[in-house]
Amino acid sequence: MFVVIGATGSVGRDVVKLLLAAGEEVAAVSRDPAADLPGGAQVVNGDPSRPDSLTALPDGVDAVLLSPRAVRGAAAELLSLAAARGARRVVVLSAATVEHPAGHRRFADEFRAVEQAARDSGLDWTFLRCADFAANALAWAPQIRATGVVRGAYGDAATSPIHQRDIAEVAVRALADPEHAGHAYVLTGPQSLDQRDKVHLIGEAIGRELSFQELEPEQVRQAMLAQGLAEDLPDRLLGSLADYANTPGPTTDTVEQLLGRPALTFAAWATDNIAAFASPARS
Ligand SMILES: NC(=O)c1ccc[n+]([C@@H]2O[C@H](COP(=O)([O-])OP(=O)(O)OC[C@H]3O[C@@H](n4cnc5c(N)ncnc54)[C@H](OP(=O)(O)O)[C@@H]3O)[C@@H](O)[C@H]2O)c1
């Protein structure tokens, strides 16, 4: 039995599907009692950041996938609960910034704290230190649909965004195979792309000319706050972009080495997500 914390996130959902397809038993944890999760998963309702709410977590657990955003400061407590239910392994969805610092240190420290809790838990651990998810580009979808122009700061900021399916496939291997214990993998996409490149590739996928319009960082900050986004989000996003505009994020071939096939490109991700970016047909 595998426990997926963050099962409704982009990676967690793919991990649940892959495990079920392999015939494994899955306990998918969500705060939402009505969470739309793949049929066949045992939905465990509760808040992973309050492990005492996870009373329905079953016995007979082999391994746990941990999403730092879902577990927040409660990783140690949650892993001790998982160990009591039989878990021997934990896989942490960590971030490349732990090893290749970019952005405000406090955000990397949140991931470091979850990694440390995993090291201290007595379970075998594997850290997946992921580059920015390609799926972060979904935040551009409303602007692309409405205007074809993405407005943002630091157009030169370059990273190698990773497709969530690659992370999910690596996660499933690390959950199932003790050979990955004690490894911290930096997982990235195959290609360094700045923000203009990403917008261009989405345009190619949907067959529409798109452009990136550079704004001052302060304009972006104010616009994000005016939209009611969480207060730490501008710092999280703009801090990283500022650093990636100076020094591109890492590019590794770890996905290819682990999966035996090339990492999926951002262009492939954009093609998989055409529906999110395409303008609704006019009648
Ligand atoms: N996006 C990136 O570029 C990036 C890069 C490196 C690492 N990561 C990490 O990778 C992990 C997975 O990312 P993801 O995009 O697949 O999933 P996600 O949307 O960040 O979060 C997964 C799930 O966690 C729960 N959750 C979200 N915010 C929460 C909160 N404030 N308190 C409690 N629960 C919360 C939600 O589940 P329910 O509502 O169902 O409970 C959500 O579906 C995250 O921990 C993220 O920090 C992301």
The ligand as an SDF file (V2000), in Angstrom:
LIG
                    3D

 48 52  0  0  0  0  0  0  0  0999 V2000
    5.4080   24.0340   -8.7440 N   0  0  0  0  0  0  0  0  0  0  0  0
    6.7150   23.9090   -8.7680 C   0  0  0  0  0  0  0  0  0  0  0  0
    7.3940   24.4840   -9.6190 O   0  0  0  0  0  0  0  0  0  0  0  0
    7.4060   23.0570   -7.7180 C   0  0  0  0  0  0  0  0  0  0  0  0
    8.7950   22.8660   -7.8140 C   0  0  0  0  0  0  0  0  0  0  0  0
    9.4140   22.0450   -6.8570 C   0  0  0  0  0  0  0  0  0  0  0  0
    8.6610   21.4350   -5.8510 C   0  0  0  0  0  0  0  0  0  0  0  0
    7.3020   21.6560   -5.8110 N   0  0  0  0  0  0  0  0  0  0  0  0
    6.5300   20.9720   -4.7410 C   0  0  0  0  0  0  0  0  0  0  0  0
    5.9120   19.8450   -5.3190 O   0  0  0  0  0  0  0  0  0  0  0  0
    4.7640   19.4990   -4.5230 C   0  0  0  0  0  0  0  0  0  0  0  0
    3.6430   19.0460   -5.4260 C   0  0  0  0  0  0  0  0  0  0  0  0
    3.2430   20.1140   -6.2650 O   0  0  0  0  0  0  0  0  0  0  0  0
    1.8470   20.0120   -7.0510 P   0  0  0  0  0  0  0  0  0  0  0  0
    1.7890   21.2190   -7.9120 O   0  0  0  0  0  0  0  0  0  0  0  0
    1.7310   18.6450   -7.6270 O   0  0  0  0  0  0  0  0  0  0  0  0
    0.7760   20.0650   -5.9130 O   0  0  0  0  0  0  0  0  0  0  0  0
    0.1580   21.3210   -5.1030 P   0  0  0  0  0  0  0  0  0  0  0  0
   -0.9820   21.8320   -5.8750 O   0  0  0  0  0  0  0  0  0  0  0  0
    1.2220   22.2670   -4.7200 O   0  0  0  0  0  0  0  0  0  0  0  0
   -0.3210   20.6830   -3.7610 O   0  0  0  0  0  0  0  0  0  0  0  0
   -0.7560   19.3420   -3.6310 C   0  0  0  0  0  0  0  0  0  0  0  0
   -1.9540   19.2970   -2.7170 C   0  0  0  0  0  0  0  0  0  0  0  0
   -1.6250   19.7860   -1.4410 O   0  0  0  0  0  0  0  0  0  0  0  0
   -2.7760   20.3090   -0.8290 C   0  0  0  0  0  0  0  0  0  0  0  0
   -2.5070   21.6980   -0.4100 N   0  0  0  0  0  0  0  0  0  0  0  0
   -2.1810   22.7430   -1.2060 C   0  0  0  0  0  0  0  0  0  0  0  0
   -1.9980   23.8530   -0.4620 N   0  0  0  0  0  0  0  0  0  0  0  0
   -2.1980   23.4760    0.8300 C   0  0  0  0  0  0  0  0  0  0  0  0
   -2.1670   24.1590    2.0590 C   0  0  0  0  0  0  0  0  0  0  0  0
   -1.8660   25.4600    2.1320 N   0  0  0  0  0  0  0  0  0  0  0  0
   -2.4160   23.4570    3.1910 N   0  0  0  0  0  0  0  0  0  0  0  0
   -2.6990   22.1510    3.1360 C   0  0  0  0  0  0  0  0  0  0  0  0
   -2.7660   21.4530    1.9930 N   0  0  0  0  0  0  0  0  0  0  0  0
   -2.5220   22.1070    0.8560 C   0  0  0  0  0  0  0  0  0  0  0  0
   -3.8890   20.2650   -1.8600 C   0  0  0  0  0  0  0  0  0  0  0  0
   -4.6070   19.0550   -1.6450 O   0  0  0  0  0  0  0  0  0  0  0  0
   -6.1110   18.9640   -1.0830 P   0  0  0  0  0  0  0  0  0  0  0  0
   -6.7730   20.2910   -1.3450 O   0  0  0  0  0  0  0  0  0  0  0  0
   -6.6840   17.8320   -1.8560 O   0  0  0  0  0  0  0  0  0  0  0  0
   -5.9530   18.6550    0.3520 O   0  0  0  0  0  0  0  0  0  0  0  0
   -3.1110   20.1700   -3.1530 C   0  0  0  0  0  0  0  0  0  0  0  0
   -3.8030   19.5680   -4.2140 O   0  0  0  0  0  0  0  0  0  0  0  0
    4.4260   20.7320   -3.6740 C   0  0  0  0  0  0  0  0  0  0  0  0
    4.7050   20.4360   -2.3190 O   0  0  0  0  0  0  0  0  0  0  0  0
    5.3730   21.8010   -4.1720 C   0  0  0  0  0  0  0  0  0  0  0  0
    5.8200   22.6410   -3.1350 O   0  0  0  0  0  0  0  0  0  0  0  0
    6.6700   22.4260   -6.7290 C   0  0  0  0  0  0  0  0  0  0  0  0
  1  2  1  0
  2  3  2  0
  2  4  1  0
  4  5  1  0
  4 48  2  0
  5  6  2  0
  6  7  1  0
  7  8  2  0
  8  9  1  0
  8 48  1  0
  9 10  1  0
  9 46  1  0
 10 11  1  0
 11 12  1  0
 11 44  1  0
 12 13  1  0
 13 14  1  0
 14 15  2  0
 14 16  1  0
 14 17  1  0
 17 18  1  0
 18 19  2  0
 18 20  1  0
 18 21  1  0
 21 22  1  0
 22 23  1  0
 23 24  1  0
 23 42  1  0
 24 25  1  0
 25 26  1  0
 25 36  1  0
 26 27  1  0
 26 35  1  0
 27 28  2  0
 28 29  1  0
 29 30  1  0
 29 35  2  0
 30 31  1  0
 30 32  2  0
 32 33  1  0
 33 34  2  0
 34 35  1  0
 36 37  1  0
 36 42  1  0
 37 38  1  0
 38 39  2  0
 38 40  1  0
 38 41  1  0
 42 43  1  0
 44 45  1  0
 44 46  1  0
 46 47  1  0
M  CHG  2   8   1  16  -1
M  END
$$$$
